[in-house]
Amino acid sequence: MLSVANAGPVIPPETLPGLTTRFERAGSQNDGSGLGLAIVAAIADRIGSRLDMASPRPGTPDGLEVRVQLPTAGAAEV
Protein backbone atom coordinates (compact mmCIF):
# COMPACT_ATOMS: atom_id res chain seq x y z
CA MET A 1 0.00 0.00 0.00
CA LEU A 2 1.15 3.51 -0.81
CA SER A 3 -0.18 6.31 1.39
CA VAL A 4 0.24 10.07 0.94
CA ALA A 5 -1.21 12.62 3.36
CA ASN A 6 -1.31 16.34 4.04
CA ALA A 7 -2.39 18.53 6.95
CA GLY A 8 -4.63 20.85 4.94
CA PRO A 9 -8.28 21.63 5.56
CA VAL A 10 -10.86 18.86 5.81
CA ILE A 11 -12.60 18.04 2.53
CA PRO A 12 -16.33 17.28 2.87
CA PRO A 13 -17.13 13.58 2.27
CA GLU A 14 -19.49 14.38 -0.60
CA THR A 15 -16.63 16.16 -2.41
CA LEU A 16 -14.09 13.29 -2.20
CA PRO A 17 -15.39 11.15 -5.13
CA GLY A 18 -15.22 14.13 -7.49
CA LEU A 19 -11.53 14.72 -6.76
CA THR A 20 -10.58 11.98 -9.21
CA THR A 21 -12.35 13.83 -12.03
CA ARG A 22 -10.02 15.83 -14.27
CA PHE A 23 -9.89 19.55 -13.42
CA GLU A 24 -11.96 19.10 -10.26
CA ARG A 25 -10.49 20.93 -7.23
CA ALA A 26 -11.41 20.94 -3.57
CA GLY A 27 -9.72 24.25 -2.75
CA SER A 28 -9.85 27.71 -4.23
CA GLN A 29 -9.66 28.14 -7.98
CA ASN A 30 -6.00 29.15 -7.63
CA ASP A 31 -4.83 25.89 -6.03
CA GLY A 32 -3.50 23.24 -8.42
CA SER A 33 -4.65 22.13 -11.82
CA GLY A 34 -7.14 19.47 -10.77
CA LEU A 35 -5.17 16.77 -12.58
CA GLY A 36 -3.09 15.08 -9.86
CA LEU A 37 -5.63 12.73 -8.30
CA ALA A 38 -7.27 12.10 -11.69
CA ILE A 39 -3.92 10.84 -13.00
CA VAL A 40 -3.31 8.73 -9.87
CA ALA A 41 -6.81 7.22 -10.16
CA ALA A 42 -6.29 6.41 -13.86
CA ILE A 43 -2.96 4.70 -13.14
CA ALA A 44 -4.45 2.78 -10.20
CA ASP A 45 -7.30 1.59 -12.41
CA ARG A 46 -4.90 0.60 -15.19
CA ILE A 47 -2.83 -1.63 -12.87
CA GLY A 48 -5.90 -3.17 -11.22
CA SER A 49 -5.51 -1.20 -8.01
CA ARG A 50 -7.85 0.69 -5.74
CA LEU A 51 -7.69 4.34 -4.63
CA ASP A 52 -9.14 5.28 -1.22
CA MET A 53 -9.36 8.75 0.31
CA ALA A 54 -10.07 9.87 3.87
CA SER A 55 -10.59 13.40 5.15
CA PRO A 56 -9.86 14.13 7.89
CA ARG A 57 -6.86 11.83 8.04
CA PRO A 58 -7.50 8.89 10.38
CA GLY A 59 -6.68 9.85 13.97
CA THR A 60 -6.33 13.57 13.21
CA PRO A 61 -8.67 16.57 13.01
CA ASP A 62 -7.46 17.74 9.58
CA GLY A 63 -5.96 16.87 6.21
CA LEU A 64 -6.45 14.32 3.47
CA GLU A 65 -4.98 10.85 3.14
CA VAL A 66 -4.89 9.08 -0.23
CA ARG A 67 -4.15 5.35 -0.22
CA VAL A 68 -3.38 3.17 -3.24
CA GLN A 69 -3.63 -0.56 -2.65
CA LEU A 70 -0.96 -1.92 -4.98
CA PRO A 71 -1.61 -5.27 -6.69
CA THR A 72 0.68 -8.23 -6.20
CA ALA A 73 3.26 -8.94 -8.91
CA GLY A 74 1.73 -10.36 -12.08
CA ALA A 75 -1.83 -9.36 -11.15
CA ALA A 76 -2.23 -6.79 -13.92
CA GLU A 77 -1.66 -6.99 -17.64
CA VAL A 78 0.02 -3.75 -18.66
Buried (B, 14 or more C-beta within 10 A) or exposed (E): EEEEBEEBEBBEEEBBEEBBEEEBBBEEEEEEEBEEBBEBBBEBEEBBBEBEBBBBBEEEEEBBBBBBEBEEEEEEEE
